[in-house]
């Protein structure tokens, strides 16, 4: 039986980034596996677990990953990063 996904705390900045990351990935029609594969194709290697940690706000995305993530998701940094 699959675990129920714990909701992300959107009262924190990192939680809001995580929520936007999930939304942008889903809007791009990508699975986590697809997103990680596309990241590798543009020379940013990470595991599916790391991506999931970003989406669950269990780990913060490094600043140097933002341009790669935006390229894969066809988004702009301001789409990913909330104002507050």
GITAFEN-V262787 format. One record per pair of residues at least 6 apart in sequence whose ideal C-beta (glycine too) atoms are under 6 Angstrom apart, sorted by sequence separation. I is the first residue (numbers start at 1). J is the second residue. If there is no record, write none. Layout:
i-><I & I>
j-><J & J>
//
This chain:
i-><9 & 10 & 53 & 8 & 54 & 70 & 10 & 8 & 25 & 8 & 66 & 36 & 36 & 32 & 32 & 44 & 42 & 39 & 21 & 22 & 39 & 21 & 38 & 18 & 35 & 18 & 15 & 14 & 28 & 14 & 8 & 24 & 24 & 20 & 16>
j-><15 & 16 & 59 & 15 & 61 & 77 & 19 & 18 & 35 & 19 & 77 & 48 & 51 & 48 & 51 & 68 & 68 & 68 & 54 & 55 & 72 & 55 & 72 & 55 & 72 & 57 & 57 & 57 & 73 & 60 & 57 & 73 & 75 & 80 & 82>
//
